[in-house]
Every structure is written in structure tokens, then in C-alpha cells.
Amino acid sequence: LPLEHHAMDLQSKEDFFDYENAKEIFHRHMLSKLNQHDAKVYRLLFIDHLSMEEVSEKMKYKTQSNSRVGQVLRKLVIKFKEMGEDIVKNEDLA
């Protein structure tokens, strides 16, 4: 049979993947696993799309040295990444 009769066979998961729904599921799972402080940082960085400097200001980290603030935020981002990988795998979001 000609290839056009098999068009549906050639479509991938990405053609039907609901990214908005996956994003909502991901954020919901991530936020449910974080303590209040970490959830606020996560929300500011990954939902509100603020920069690390803006997050530092919102979280009132100004009193600490910039390098200390950067270390704290980088550690949280690493934690979020590791947790996120587990969520994507467990919820079949990839």
C-alpha cells in the first residue's frame, strides 16, 4: 500500500502529547513533594520564571553574601532537577 495509507502508523507520541497537561501534572507533583520554603523558590524560578537574582530579592536573601545565595539556589535547582527526573519517569511524562 502507498505510504499515505500508513500516515497514522508514522506519527509519534509527540504528535499527540499534551504538553500543557504534562506541565501541570509535573508542577503539581513537584510542589507536593517540597517543603514550604523550597516550594516557594521552585514556584518563583520555574512557574513565574524569575531569575536567581529576582528570587534572591523576593526571598529576602540580600542580607547574605551573593556567593552564599548563589550556592543555596544552585543546590535547590539540583534538588529540583533530580526530583523532576523521577516525576517524569514515574508519571510517564517523557
Secondary structure, DSSP 8 states (H G I E B T S, - for coil): --GGGGHHHH--HHHH--HHHHHHHHHHHHHHHS-HHHHHHHIIIIIS---HHHHHHHTT-TTS-HHHHHHHHHHHHHHHHHHHHHHHHHTT--
